[in-house]
Amino acid sequence: MNPSLSIRLQTGDALIAVDVQNDFLPGGSLAVPQGDAVVPALGHYLAAFAAYALPVFATRDWHPPDHCSFKAQGGIWPPHCVAGTYGAEFAPGLALPPTAIVISKATAPGTDSYSGFGGTDLAARLRAVHATRLFIGGLATDYCVLNTVRDALGAGFAVLLLADAIRAVELKSGDGARAQDEMQRLGARAICYEDLEP
């Protein structure tokens, strides 16, 4: 760790775990390569936030069976994260605290959203807990993480991207790296758990 870059958790910080759901893990209907690696990585951040009693949010796709993003309806994805199914549940190893606020997105058949802010009350809930700096990780780097970070920055929040707790779909080789470059260009700062002060 470079001490000059170390980060102290403080009042105003909030953690957002993006779409860490079974369908995005190996064996799921829309598996992200090595998607399961984000679970223990996020676990370290979750423990740190719990130690400081700081707020935690978890976004999830919560689709109807005929969602517009599915191939049968003309979308580009196989059916995934259908509301109430095992595939839509959070990864079993994701140790969300009982106080975690769950944000469901893309819940109507005709509307899609890669961003946790799209069509949800996430921004209002963050402001209600006086959050100003967001720690964001999860799945997938090149879709829901990218769009959530983009909207968070657009809404005026500072963003720390958890570079050790994201993985990409990579429909095209290099998509993950390009997404991370874009997030940093827009103003997000990429960090790893080792950058946090103990």
PyMOL commands that set and color helices and strands:
alter all, ss='L'
color gray80, all
select helices_A, chain A and resi 3-5+22-24+35-51+71-73+86-88+122-128+141-154+175-186+193-195
alter helices_A, ss='H'
color red, helices_A
select strands_A, chain A and resi 13-18+56-61+101-105+133-139+158-167+189-191
alter strands_A, ss='S'
color yellow, strands_A
deselect
rebuild
show_as cartoon
